[in-house]
Amino acid sequence: MDIAKVGNVVEFHEGLRGRVEKVNENSVIVDLTIMDNFEELEQPEKTVINHKRYKIIND
């Protein structure tokens, strides 16, 4: 399992993407506002994702 670093873009939960802002022991905090359709999603700006639940898109 690869662990994301700050600045990586990760994909999770059926296509949502976010930029990693903080790496914790078991999870990362990601900023979802990088998505073009963020306003339409009605999601919070940031969320916490377990390391097992995301895929690194770019670094």
PEZIHU-V65421 format. One record per backbone hydrogen bond with DSSP energy under -1.0 kcal/mol. NH is the residue of the N-H (numbers start at 1). CO is the residue of the C=O. E is the energy in kcal/mol with one decimal. If there is no record, write none. Layout:
nh=NH co=CO e=E
nh=NH co=CO e=E
//
This chain:
nh=7 co=20 e=-2.4
nh=8 co=5 e=-2.2
nh=9 co=58 e=-1.8
nh=10 co=18 e=-2.8
nh=11 co=55 e=-2.9
nh=12 co=16 e=-2.6
nh=16 co=12 e=-1.7
nh=18 co=10 e=-2.0
nh=19 co=31 e=-2.0
nh=20 co=8 e=-3.0
nh=21 co=29 e=-3.4
nh=22 co=29 e=-1.3
nh=24 co=27 e=-3.3
nh=28 co=49 e=-2.5
nh=29 co=22 e=-2.6
nh=30 co=47 e=-2.7
nh=31 co=19 e=-2.6
nh=32 co=45 e=-3.1
nh=35 co=32 e=-1.9
nh=38 co=35 e=-1.5
nh=47 co=30 e=-1.8
nh=49 co=28 e=-2.7
nh=51 co=26 e=-1.8
nh=53 co=50 e=-2.0
nh=55 co=11 e=-2.4
nh=57 co=9 e=-3.2
nh=58 co=9 e=-1.3
//
